[in-house]
Amino acid sequence: GLFRLPDGRNLFFTFALVTSLFLMWGFCNGMIDILNKHFQDSLHINKEQSGLVQSANYLAYFLMAIPAGLIARKFGYKGGILVGLSLIAAGAFWFVHAVSLGEYGAFLLGLFVIATGMTCLETIANPYTTVLGPPESGATRINIAQTINGGGWILGPIVGSHFVLAGSTGANANAGLTTPYMGIGIAAAILLVIFAMSPVPD
């Protein structure tokens, strides 16, 4: 009964799709936790400069929150989710390209674009979970989704440290970033196609 509307429609499939977004942005946020120290070592920057990792991330939240709401109002839940996934995919694939450039600014740009996509998803997916079923069980649904989000926060540092901290040294010190961010880009692209083809009621 958590996902059944008064007209009999069962929205569990839609809820499962939306919950996958919670996992994704939790994973992306978890990855950020390991980048500060990594960039200090690989790019030989100081702690103040490495703090720009968080700045790029949260600046995107500050700048994109209201536009994300406007996008959702104009294009609906589905349209907003597609925009968010497109931005995450673009940022992740740019981040992979940034590895070959080796410039700190290129990495920050990738993180900023990914964070704008996450802002779109969070702005839309949080309230959307509350309407995917009876109003009285809306709090239960968002708690379930947030639990999955916590799993992403746990997986991010684990996967990131496996590839990044155990990667190459010297000129190839950032090579370990390629695999996790390529994975994020591919996952976002796959979800983009699935959401585009699936019924996502407003």
C-alpha positions in Angstrom: 0.0 0.0 0.0 3.0 2.4 0.2 3.0 3.0 -3.5 -0.7 2.6 -4.6 -2.7 5.6 -5.5 -6.5 5.9 -4.9 -7.1 5.1 -8.6 -5.4 1.8 -8.2 -2.1 2.6 -9.9 1.0 1.1 -8.2 4.0 3.4 -8.5 6.6 1.0 -6.9 8.6 0.9 -10.2 8.7 4.7 -10.4 9.8 4.8 -6.8 12.5 2.3 -7.4 13.8 4.3 -10.3 13.8 7.5 -8.2 15.5 5.8 -5.3 18.4 4.8 -7.7 19.0 8.6 -8.0 19.4 8.8 -4.2 22.1 6.1 -4.4 23.8 7.9 -7.3 24.2 11.3 -5.6 25.1 9.7 -2.3 27.9 7.9 -4.2 29.1 11.1 -5.9 29.1 13.0 -2.6 31.0 10.2 -0.9 33.7 10.4 -3.6 34.4 14.0 -2.7 35.6 13.0 0.7 38.7 11.4 -0.7 39.6 14.0 -3.3 40.9 16.7 -0.9 43.9 14.7 0.3 44.4 13.1 -3.1 44.7 16.4 -4.9 47.1 17.7 -2.3 49.4 14.8 -3.1 48.9 14.4 -6.8 48.8 18.1 -7.8 51.0 19.4 -5.0 48.5 22.0 -3.8 48.1 23.2 -0.3 45.1 22.6 2.1 43.5 25.9 1.3 43.5 25.2 -2.4 42.3 21.6 -1.9 39.3 23.1 0.0 38.0 24.3 -3.4 36.8 20.8 -3.9 34.0 21.4 -1.4 33.6 25.0 -2.6 32.9 23.9 -6.2 30.4 21.3 -4.9 28.4 23.5 -2.6 28.6 26.6 -4.8 26.7 24.5 -7.4 24.1 23.7 -4.8 23.8 27.5 -3.9 23.6 28.6 -7.6 21.4 25.7 -9.0 18.8 25.1 -6.3 16.3 27.8 -7.4 16.9 27.2 -11.2 16.3 23.4 -10.5 12.9 24.3 -9.0 12.0 26.4 -12.0 13.1 23.6 -14.3 10.8 21.2 -12.4 7.9 23.7 -12.6 8.3 24.1 -16.3 9.1 20.6 -17.4 7.7 18.5 -14.6 9.4 15.9 -12.4 10.5 13.8 -15.4 12.0 16.7 -17.3 13.9 17.9 -14.2 15.3 14.5 -13.6 16.5 14.2 -17.2 18.2 17.6 -16.9 19.9 16.5 -13.7 21.1 13.2 -15.1 22.4 14.9 -18.3 24.5 17.3 -16.2 25.9 14.5 -14.0 26.8 12.5 -17.1 28.4 15.5 -18.8 30.4 16.4 -15.6 31.6 12.8 -15.1 32.8 12.4 -18.6 34.5 15.8 -18.5 36.2 14.7 -15.2 37.6 11.7 -17.1 39.0 14.1 -19.7 40.4 16.3 -16.9 42.6 13.4 -15.9 44.4 13.7 -19.3 44.6 17.5 -18.8 46.0 17.2 -15.3 44.8 20.7 -14.3 43.2 21.4 -11.0 40.7 23.8 -12.6 39.5 21.2 -15.0 38.8 18.8 -12.1 36.9 21.6 -10.2 34.8 22.3 -13.3 33.8 18.6 -13.6 32.9 18.5 -9.9 30.8 21.7 -10.3 28.9 20.4 -13.3 28.2 17.1 -11.4 27.0 19.0 -8.4 24.6 21.1 -10.5 23.1 17.8 -11.7 22.9 16.5 -8.2 21.1 19.7 -7.1 18.5 19.1 -9.8 18.0 15.6 -8.7 17.8 16.4 -5.0 15.4 19.4 -5.5 13.1 17.2 -7.5 13.5 13.6 -6.1 13.0 14.5 -2.4 9.5 15.9 -2.8 8.6 13.5 -5.6 9.0 10.4 -3.3 6.4 11.8 -1.0 3.7 11.8 -3.7 4.4 8.3 -5.1 1.6 6.8 -3.1 -0.8 7.7 -0.3 -0.1 11.0 1.4 -0.1 9.5 4.8 2.9 7.2 4.0 5.0 10.0 2.3 7.4 10.2 5.2 8.0 6.5 5.1 8.9 6.6 1.4 11.4 9.4 1.8 13.0 7.7 4.7 13.4 4.5 2.6 15.0 6.6 -0.2 17.3 8.4 2.3 18.4 5.1 3.6 19.5 4.1 0.1 21.2 7.5 -0.2 23.2 6.7 3.0 24.4 3.5 1.2 25.8 5.6 -1.6 27.7 7.8 0.9 29.3 4.6 2.3 30.1 3.1 -1.1 31.6 6.3 -2.5 34.7 6.4 -0.3 35.2 2.7 -0.4 35.1 2.5 -4.2 37.0 5.7 -4.6 39.8 4.7 -2.2 40.2 1.4 -4.0 40.8 3.0 -7.4 42.2 6.5 -6.5 44.4 6.0 -3.4 45.8 2.7 -4.7 46.5 4.2 -8.2 49.6 5.3 -9.9 52.1 7.8 -8.7 54.0 10.6 -10.3 52.7 11.9 -13.6 49.9 9.3 -13.6 48.8 9.9 -10.0 45.3 10.9 -11.1 44.8 7.9 -13.4 42.8 6.1 -10.8 40.1 8.7 -11.1 39.2 7.5 -14.5 37.4 4.3 -13.6 35.0 5.6 -10.9 34.0 8.7 -12.8 33.6 6.8 -16.1 31.3 4.5 -14.1 29.3 7.4 -12.8 29.0 8.8 -16.3 27.8 5.5 -17.8 25.4 4.9 -14.9 23.9 8.4 -15.4 23.6 7.9 -19.1 21.8 4.5 -18.6 19.4 6.0 -16.1 18.8 8.9 -18.5 17.6 6.4 -21.2 15.5 4.4 -18.7 13.8 7.5 -17.3 13.2 8.9 -20.8 11.5 5.6 -21.8 9.6 5.0 -18.6 6.3 6.5 -17.4 7.1 9.1 -14.7 3.7 10.6 -13.8 3.5 14.2 -12.6 
